[in-house]
């Protein structure tokens, strides 16, 4: 299994406010990492 270090800054934000980091872009799909903020 391959491991990677996530960048400190997010690549973009989702409409719900989650920080999105792009991990992998492949010919059959992509992989992202999302950090969702707490609900207030």
KAWO-V134230 format. One record per residue. SS is DSSP state (H for helix, E for strand, C for the rest). PSI is psi as a letter, one per 40 degrees, with the letter a starting at -180 (none if undefined). OMEGA is omega in degrees with one decimal (NA if undefined). Layout:
BEGIN
SS & PSI & OMEGA
SS & PSI & OMEGA
END
This chain:
BEGIN
C & h & 179.1
C & h & 174.4
C & i & 179.0
C & i & 175.6
C & h & 179.8
C & i & 175.5
C & i & -178.4
C & d & -179.8
C & i & 178.8
C & i & 176.0
C & d & -179.0
E & i & 175.3
E & i & 175.6
C & i & 176.8
C & d & 179.6
C & e & 177.8
C & e & 179.5
C & i & 172.8
E & h & -177.6
E & h & 175.6
E & h & 179.1
E & h & -177.8
E & d & -172.8
E & i & 175.6
E & h & -177.0
C & i & -178.4
C & d & -179.5
C & e & 178.9
C & i & -178.1
E & i & 174.8
E & h & 178.3
E & i & 171.5
E & h & -179.6
E & h & 174.6
E & h & -175.8
C & h & 178.7
C & i & 179.1
C & i & 177.7
C & h & 179.0
C & none & NA
END
